Amino acid sequence: MSDRKGGRAAEGQDVRQAGDGDPGCHQHREHRCGHPMGEGAHGGQRRELSHFGVKVAIIEPGFFKTFVTSPAMLSRSYQETWDKAGPEVKEAYGERFLAHTLKALGSRNKLGTHDLSLVTNCMEHALTACHPRTRYSAGWDAKLIYLPMSYMPTFLVDAMFNWSKPRPAKAM
């Protein structure tokens, strides 16, 4: 938020979208984690900018089926990353890890929705409402899974995600 002269904007609204609704965060997509990024970066900006009359609305979407999140696109990306990895990385993780991850991507396509209007409706409300909300959750999975998980202790959320994920071959 800048007034293009090096100063801060004094008024207005700022809408931020936090991630793709994947608090599990795949290895090469750390910047797309839903809640940690939204809470850390945007929460601080929201509090800081409130002193200048700027309202920041944070949109935390669930999982949406798009070209970027398609199993074919993600599988290709994982395979390319695996092919570029050094032999020590491949040995540490093992072929089973890659196979299990690629298989899990196929089942992930059953989740989510194609209806991106859920997100754009949140954006529209945040920008046009007289009293916009501080946080928006777009999608049922965001409301019923990811939002409650954000209130759970970190060790419990980690256990839930790690329970279904494969362990690297050389894990302790």
Secondary structure, 3 states (H helix, E strand, C coil): CCCCCCCCCCCEEEEEECCCCCCCCCHHHHHHCHHHHHHHHHHHHHHHHHHHCEEEEEEEECCECCCCCCHHHHHHHHHHHHHHCCHHHHHHHCHHHHHHHHHHHHHHCCCCECCCHHHHHHHHHHHHCCCCCCEEEECHHHHHHHHHHHCCCHHHHHHHHHHHCCCCCCCC
